[in-house]
Amino acid sequence: MRRTVLARPVLAVATVLLAAAVAGCAHTSGKTTGSGDRASAGASAGGSQAAGDAAGPLAEGPGPKSHYTVASQPAADSCHYGNDDGQPLPDARCTPGAVSPAVTQADIGDTICRKGGYTGGIRPPASVTDAEKRKNAASYDYTGSLHDAEYDHLISLELGGDPNDPRNLWVEPPSPGHKPGAGPNNPKDAVETRLHTAVCGGQVTLAQAQQAIASDWVTAESRLGLK
């Protein structure tokens, strides 16, 4: 009697399917930040994020250094400003924000919330940031006065932002109503201060404040129920 042999073909198909399933589950080893946790996650160069929309987990930068060097910047004219009610927002593809590994929720009392201040000892020198500011202005095709623009940490140092990761720095143009020649004077600074107070006062977590200001500094407080 003639029998149809199926065992080997079925086994071969099963092997192919199993290999495909394993490949589909493969992922990079880079850590990501969930609620309260932070880890390395670079911005996707080909992403479709709009300006001011820092979707997903925040990147973790290298943190404070004893010696800073000028960081490379995005290519010229590759970044585009957005706005919220007229206020300038960075391009999330170029400036999604990056946090410092030296600041966590568990140690805010010894870092950003400690008496006597924290940011002065970790801020890069002007010799570094001035050079970066000029290059970043080209990245954003900013042609206004650099004197009136601020080279801004999207996630401020007082909120645990990374000091010199290029993903956390952008040339912030003057806000509407700014007097030409008056130098940087942006309302974002006041938002950063109030968020810092809220974090140190236990009203919001560090991660919540970081995500909110990275997503849209204009609406950060209202999104957190602080306004």
C-alpha positions as CSV (number, residue, x, y, z in Angstrom):
1,M,0.0,0.0,0.0
2,R,1.3,3.5,-0.9
3,R,1.6,6.1,1.9
4,T,1.9,9.8,1.5
5,V,4.9,11.0,3.5
6,L,4.0,14.3,5.3
7,A,6.3,14.4,8.3
8,R,9.3,16.0,6.8
9,P,7.5,18.8,4.8
10,V,5.4,19.6,7.9
11,L,8.5,19.8,10.0
12,A,10.2,22.1,7.5
13,V,7.2,24.4,7.4
14,A,7.1,24.5,11.2
15,T,10.8,25.3,11.4
16,V,10.3,28.3,9.0
17,L,7.4,29.6,10.9
18,L,9.3,29.4,14.2
19,A,12.3,31.2,12.7
20,A,10.0,34.0,11.5
21,A,8.3,34.3,14.9
22,V,11.7,34.6,16.6
23,A,12.9,37.3,14.1
24,G,9.7,39.3,14.7
25,C,10.4,39.4,18.4
26,A,14.0,40.6,18.0
27,H,14.7,44.1,19.4
28,T,17.6,46.4,20.2
29,S,19.2,46.2,23.6
30,G,18.8,49.9,24.3
31,K,16.9,50.7,27.4
32,T,13.8,53.0,27.3
33,T,12.1,55.1,29.9
34,G,8.7,54.1,31.1
35,S,6.9,55.7,34.0
36,G,9.6,56.8,36.3
37,D,12.4,54.9,34.5
38,R,14.9,56.4,32.1
39,A,17.3,54.9,29.6
40,S,19.2,55.4,26.3
41,A,16.9,56.0,23.3
42,G,18.1,58.1,20.4
43,A,15.7,60.1,18.3
44,S,14.7,58.6,15.1
45,A,16.0,60.5,12.1
46,G,13.3,59.3,9.9
47,G,10.4,59.8,12.3
48,S,7.3,61.9,11.7
49,Q,7.2,63.7,15.0
50,A,6.0,67.3,14.7
51,A,7.7,70.2,16.4
52,G,7.0,70.3,20.1
53,D,5.7,66.7,20.2
54,A,8.2,64.6,22.1
55,A,6.3,61.3,21.8
56,G,7.6,58.2,23.5
57,P,10.3,57.7,26.1
58,L,13.0,60.3,26.7
59,A,16.6,59.8,25.8
60,E,19.3,59.6,28.5
61,G,22.4,61.6,27.9
62,P,25.9,61.2,29.2
63,G,25.3,63.4,32.2
64,P,27.6,66.0,33.8
65,K,31.3,65.9,32.9
66,S,34.4,67.5,34.4
67,H,35.4,68.6,30.9
68,Y,33.0,69.4,28.1
69,T,33.7,69.6,24.4
70,V,31.7,71.1,21.6
71,A,29.0,68.6,20.6
72,S,28.1,68.0,17.0
73,Q,24.8,69.5,15.8
74,P,22.1,68.5,13.3
75,A,22.8,69.3,9.6
76,A,22.1,72.9,8.5
77,D,18.5,73.7,7.8
78,S,17.4,70.2,8.9
79,C,15.4,71.4,11.9
80,H,12.2,73.4,11.8
81,Y,10.5,75.5,14.5
82,G,6.9,74.9,15.6
83,N,4.8,77.1,17.7
84,D,2.0,76.9,20.3
85,D,-0.1,80.1,20.5
86,G,2.8,82.0,18.9
87,Q,5.4,80.7,21.4
88,P,8.4,78.9,19.7
89,L,8.7,75.1,20.0
90,P,11.7,73.0,18.9
91,D,11.6,70.3,16.3
92,A,11.2,67.0,18.2
93,R,13.2,65.2,15.5
94,C,16.2,67.3,16.3
95,T,15.5,68.3,19.9
96,P,13.3,65.7,21.7
97,G,14.9,66.3,25.0
98,A,17.4,64.2,27.0
99,V,17.7,63.6,30.7
100,S,20.7,63.2,33.0
101,P,21.5,59.9,34.5
102,A,22.8,61.7,37.6
103,V,19.3,62.9,38.6
104,T,16.6,60.4,39.6
105,Q,13.4,60.6,41.6
106,A,15.2,58.9,44.5
107,D,18.0,61.5,44.7
108,I,16.3,64.8,44.0
109,G,16.9,65.9,47.5
110,D,20.7,65.6,46.9
111,T,20.6,67.0,43.4
112,I,18.1,69.4,41.9
113,C,16.2,70.1,45.2
114,R,19.2,70.5,47.5
115,K,19.8,73.8,49.3
116,G,22.5,75.9,47.7
117,G,21.6,75.0,44.2
118,Y,22.8,72.3,41.7
119,T,23.0,73.6,38.2
120,G,26.1,75.9,38.6
121,G,28.5,73.0,39.0
122,I,27.4,71.1,36.0
123,R,26.8,73.8,33.4
124,P,29.1,73.7,30.3
125,P,31.3,76.8,29.9
126,A,30.4,79.6,27.4
127,S,33.4,78.6,25.3
128,V,31.6,75.4,24.5
129,T,28.0,76.6,24.4
130,D,28.7,79.7,22.2
131,A,30.2,77.5,19.5
132,E,27.3,75.0,19.7
133,K,24.8,77.9,19.6
134,R,26.1,79.1,16.3
135,K,26.0,75.7,14.8
136,N,22.6,75.0,16.1
137,A,21.3,78.3,14.7
138,A,22.3,76.9,11.3
139,S,20.5,73.6,12.1
140,Y,17.3,75.6,12.6
141,D,18.0,78.1,9.9
142,Y,17.7,80.8,12.6
143,T,18.9,84.1,11.1
144,G,17.8,86.5,13.8
145,S,20.0,88.1,16.5
146,L,21.9,85.4,18.5
147,H,22.1,88.0,21.3
148,D,18.3,87.9,21.6
149,A,18.0,84.1,21.3
150,E,18.7,81.7,24.1
151,Y,20.7,78.5,23.7
152,D,18.1,76.6,25.8
153,H,18.0,73.2,27.6
154,L,14.6,71.9,26.5
155,I,14.5,69.9,29.8
156,S,16.1,72.4,32.1
157,L,19.0,71.5,34.3
158,E,16.9,72.2,37.3
159,L,14.5,69.5,36.1
160,G,17.3,67.0,35.5
161,G,18.0,67.7,31.9
162,D,21.3,66.6,30.4
163,P,23.8,69.4,30.4
164,N,25.3,69.0,26.9
165,D,23.5,66.4,24.9
166,P,22.6,68.0,21.6
167,R,19.2,66.3,21.8
168,N,18.4,68.6,24.8
169,L,19.6,71.9,23.4
170,W,18.2,74.3,20.8
171,V,18.4,78.0,19.8
172,E,15.1,79.3,21.3
173,P,14.0,82.4,19.3
174,P,12.6,85.4,21.2
175,S,8.9,85.1,22.2
176,P,6.3,87.5,20.8
177,G,6.5,91.0,22.2
178,H,10.3,90.7,22.9
179,K,12.1,94.0,22.6
180,P,14.9,93.7,20.0
181,G,18.4,94.0,21.6
182,A,17.1,93.2,25.1
183,G,18.7,89.8,25.3
184,P,17.1,86.5,26.1
185,N,14.0,86.8,28.2
186,N,11.6,83.9,27.5
187,P,8.5,82.9,29.4
188,K,9.7,79.2,29.3
189,D,12.2,80.1,32.1
190,A,9.3,80.9,34.5
191,V,7.6,77.6,33.5
192,E,10.8,75.7,34.4
193,T,11.0,77.4,37.8
194,R,7.4,76.5,38.6
195,L,7.8,72.9,37.5
196,H,11.0,72.7,39.6
197,T,9.0,73.9,42.6
198,A,6.3,71.4,41.9
199,V,8.8,68.5,41.7
200,C,10.6,69.4,44.9
201,G,7.2,70.0,46.6
202,G,6.0,66.5,45.7
203,Q,3.1,67.8,43.5
204,V,4.4,65.9,40.4
205,T,7.1,63.4,39.8
206,L,10.4,64.2,38.1
207,A,9.5,62.0,35.1
208,Q,6.1,63.7,34.7
209,A,7.6,67.1,34.7
210,Q,10.4,66.1,32.3
211,Q,7.9,64.5,29.8
212,A,5.5,67.4,30.0
213,I,8.1,70.1,29.3
214,A,9.7,68.1,26.5
215,S,6.4,67.5,24.8
216,D,5.2,71.2,24.9
217,W,6.6,73.7,27.4
218,V,3.7,76.0,26.7
219,T,1.1,73.5,28.0
220,A,3.2,71.6,30.5
221,E,1.7,73.1,33.6
222,S,-1.9,72.7,32.5
223,R,-1.3,69.1,31.4
224,L,0.0,68.3,34.9
225,G,-2.9,70.0,36.6
226,L,-0.8,72.8,38.0
227,K,-2.6,75.6,36.2
